[in-house]
Amino acid sequence: MPILRISRRQTGREVYDAAAARIDLDRKHPLGLIMHSAAEIDGAMLVAQVWESEDYLRRYEEEQLKPVLEAVGAPMEAAVSIFELHHLVTP
């Protein structure tokens, strides 16, 4: 079942951009990622992602996201919400 992950991390666009450049989601799509978006809101980065399953998300977090966050000095703490999606349309 697809899931929606929304995270809010107290960091700015510069740190997000540094992490995004290392992960390179634009060209290297992690297995199971359906959608990724990000916005800077009130000094924090809000990231919304849709994944095919929570297993794919956990693998991405452990193998790719956490090492990159540490490398760029991003805060490891984030407010994260995960929801099972009842309906998803991808045109």
C-alpha positions in Angstrom: 0.0 0.0 0.0 1.4 3.4 -0.9 2.4 5.8 1.9 2.8 9.5 2.3 5.7 10.8 4.4 5.8 14.4 5.5 8.8 15.7 7.4 9.6 19.1 8.8 13.3 19.7 9.6 14.6 22.9 11.2 17.1 23.7 8.5 17.2 26.1 5.6 17.3 25.8 1.9 21.1 25.8 1.7 21.4 22.6 3.8 18.5 21.0 1.9 20.2 21.9 -1.4 23.5 20.4 -0.3 21.8 17.1 0.7 19.7 17.0 -2.4 22.8 17.5 -4.6 24.5 14.5 -2.9 21.4 12.3 -3.1 20.5 13.4 -6.7 16.8 12.4 -6.7 16.4 14.2 -10.1 18.6 11.5 -11.8 18.9 8.6 -9.3 15.4 7.6 -8.2 15.4 5.3 -5.1 13.5 2.1 -5.5 9.9 2.6 -4.5 9.8 6.4 -4.6 6.7 7.7 -6.5 6.9 11.5 -5.7 9.2 14.0 -3.8 8.6 17.7 -3.2 10.1 20.2 -0.8 9.3 23.7 0.4 10.9 26.2 2.8 8.3 27.3 5.4 9.1 29.6 8.4 12.8 28.7 8.4 12.2 24.9 8.1 12.2 22.5 5.2 9.0 20.6 4.7 9.4 17.5 2.5 6.5 15.4 1.2 7.2 12.0 -0.4 5.0 9.2 -1.7 6.5 5.7 -1.5 5.2 2.3 -2.8 5.6 0.9 0.7 7.1 1.7 4.1 9.8 -0.9 3.5 11.2 1.1 0.6 11.1 4.3 2.6 13.0 2.7 5.5 15.6 1.3 3.2 16.1 4.8 1.7 16.3 6.4 5.1 19.0 4.0 6.4 21.1 3.6 3.2 20.9 7.1 1.7 19.2 9.8 3.7 20.8 9.5 7.1 24.4 9.3 5.9 23.9 12.3 3.7 22.2 14.4 6.4 25.2 13.6 8.7 27.7 14.6 5.9 26.1 18.0 5.3 25.6 18.8 9.0 21.8 18.7 8.9 19.8 18.2 12.1 18.9 14.6 12.5 15.7 15.3 14.4 12.6 16.0 12.3 8.9 16.0 12.9 7.7 13.1 10.7 4.2 11.9 9.9 3.5 8.8 7.8 0.1 8.0 6.4 -1.3 5.0 4.4 -2.9 6.3 1.3 -6.4 5.2 0.5 -6.3 6.8 -3.0 -3.4 7.9 -5.2 -3.6 9.2 -8.8 -0.4 9.7 -10.8 -1.1 11.1 -14.3 
